[in-house]
């Protein structure tokens, strides 16, 4: 399938935790890919799309952020629920930190996307 996003996502397949309400236990997930504009996340739970309007993501010890997103698409594969999210609320500092995180931990992904200005 041809990539149509103006900012391609970086494949990281990183374990993370989603939290939707303070005081509620985090939900384990896998961030399959991410960019400054969205991400694909898979988890064992089936969630309402509205759940992603306000969430915290703990991707690494030093990368925990709050964001809002709408669900662009949803799928099921291998007993996992997969969500394609487009951020509609994310701080500029977090966008910068995401790019820095990918550069530090997945430098090969940046090389793959050099032609897109990533």
Number of C-alpha atoms within 10 A of each C-alpha: 3 4 8 7 9 10 15 20 21 22 18 15 15 14 16 19 18 22 19 17 12 9 7 8 11 16 14 17 23 19 22 19 17 23 19 21 18 23 20 22 23 23 21 15 13 13 12 8 15 11 15 21 15 16 17 18 20 19 19 12 7 9 12 15 18 16 16 18 22 19 19 13 12 15 10 13 8 7 10 15 17 24 24 20 21 20 19 13 14 16 12 10 9 16 16 11 17 18 17 13 16 18 14 10 10 15 13 13 16 19 11 12 14 9 8 11 9 17
